[in-house]
Amino acid sequence: MTTSPSPIAPPAPRERMLHVVQGEYAVVSEPGVVLTTILGSCVATCMWDPVAEVGGMNHFLLPGDASNGGESLKYGVNSMELLINGMLQRGAVRRRMQAKLFGGARVVPGLSDVGAQNAAFALDFLRLECIPCVGQSLGGDQARRIRFWPATGRVAQMLVETTETILEVERKRPAAAIRPQDPAAGSVELF
């Protein structure tokens, strides 16, 4: 009796990394996209709708809004509203949205603790908007590197050793470059 070979499953598509820098946000519904960022005192909101498989990430620098005429996406209110509206435009349903928060560290001792203010703002915003925060890693004194899979809500975090390290990484990274990260390079899967 001759048996035919079992079919070989096609290889999984490569993940495409999309880096979200300070004062930006991204919303995606394409499978295989991973959103990444590096945070110090800034906060990133990773938000998704698990049914629509739509998600996004923002990266804001300051709590509050740009009523004083600053760049609007640097401020929490503007960044959060644009993230939510972008997800709704891609098919997310507000009552199914969930969020995870990262960042808000005090990476420069002796200066005001804007990281704690950012973290408190983000938690309050989600509470007021009735969007559950199902996970968080806020505060401390270390920067974080975040990878977020928006279709599933999965997040991986790696703590960065020093402020100088995060500044050096950002200086060396060309603005338009999107590079995959080695998942085994000291990352810890938190959620």
N, C-alpha and C positions, 0 to 999 in steps of 0.2 A: 504494500500500500504506500503510495506516495503522498506526502503532505506538502502543501504549499507553505512557503515561509510566512511567518506571521508578519503583518504589515508593520513597518517601522513608522513610529509617530514622527511627524515633522518636528524639527527643533523649535523650542520656544523662541518667539521673536525677542530680539534684543531689546532691553529696556533703553528708553531714550531719556536722558537726564535733562531737566530744565531747571536752571538755577534762578532763584528769586532773590534779587538783591534788595538792599535797603530802599524803602519807599516804593516797592513794587508789589504786585499781586499777580497770580495766574490761576485760571480756572480751566480744567481739562475734562474731557469725557472720552478721550482716546485710551484704549488699553495699552499698557506697556510704557506709559509715561510716568516718570518718578520726579517729583518736585524736591529740590534740595535748597538748603540755605545754611548760612553760618550766622549765629546769633551771639551777641554779647548782652548788652542791656536792652536791646531791641526785643520785641516779642513777635513770634509767628503764630498765627492761627491756622491749624490744619482742619479744614471743614469738609464734610462729605455727606452725600445722600446715598446710603447703601443700596437702595432699590434702583435708583436711576444710574448708579455708578458714575456719578459726577462729583468732582471735588476740586478744592482749590486751597491755596496757601497765600497769606499775606505776610508782610515783613514791615512793621511800623516802628518808628524811632521814638515817638513822643505820644503821651496820652492826650486825649482831648481832640480838638478840631483845628482847622486852619483858618479860624475866624480872624486871626491877626494877619492874614495875607500870605502865609508861608506856603511851601509846596504841599499840596493837599494830601498826597499819599504818604507823607512822612508821619501823619497824624492818625491816631487810632480810629476815631469815629469815621473818617472818610475811607480809610482802608478797609474797615469792617463792613461798611455799607456797600462798597464796591464789590467786595468778595461775595457777600450774600446775593446781591443783585446779579452778578455774573453767573452764579450757580443757578439762580431761578431762570435766567435766560437760556441756560443749557438743559433745562428740564428737571431740575431738582424741585422738591416740594418742601416748603419751609418746615412743616411739622415733623419731617423725617430727618432733618439736618442734625448732625452731631459734630462736636468739635474737640480738639485736643490743643493745648497751649504749651509753648516752649519759650525759653529765654528769660529775660528779666533779671539777668545776673548783675552783680555789682563788681564789674571787672576792673575798675579803677578806684582803689581805696582813696578816701579823702575828698572825693567829689560827691555831689548830691546823688542820692540813690534813685535815679530815673528808672532803673530797672524794676524796682519795687513798685513805682508809680505805674509803669507800663503793665505789669502783671495784674495789679489791682484793677486797673481800668478794663483790661480784657475780661477778667472774671465777672466784673459788674455788668459789662456790656452784654455778655452771653446770658447772664441771669435775667436782665431786663428784656432781652429779646426772646426769652424762653427757648434757647438753644442749649441743650445739655452739654456740659463739658465732661466728657467721659474719661479724660486722662490729662495729666499735666506734669511738666517738669519745669518749675519756675524758681527763680532766685538763685542763691548760692553765689559763688565767686568765679565760676569757670564758664568760658564760652562753650557753645554747643554747635555741633554739625548735625543737621537734621535731614533725613530722607523720608519722604511721604509718598505712599502709593494711594492716589486719590480715589481710585475705583473701589478700594476695600477699606480704607481708613487705617491701614497698617503704617506704623511709624518706627523708624530706627533712629537712635540718638548716639552720638559719640561725643564725649566731653573733650574739649581742647585744653591742653595743659596750661598755657599762659596767654595773656592778652597779646604779647608780642608775636606769638605763633599765629593767632588769628589775623593780625594786621599783616604779617608777612605772606600768609596764604592769599589774602585779598589783593595785595600788591602784585604778586606774581601771576595772578589769574587774568588773562586777557578778558576784556569786558564782554566780548561776543562768544567766548569759548564755553562750551558745555562738555565737560569731561565725565565719563563714568567713574564711579568710585569703587574701590575694591571692597566688597561687602565683608570680607574677612579681616580688614585692617583695623582691628580694635573696636569695632562697633558693637553696641549692645542693643538688642531688640527689646524695647520696653513695652510696646503695646501691640 
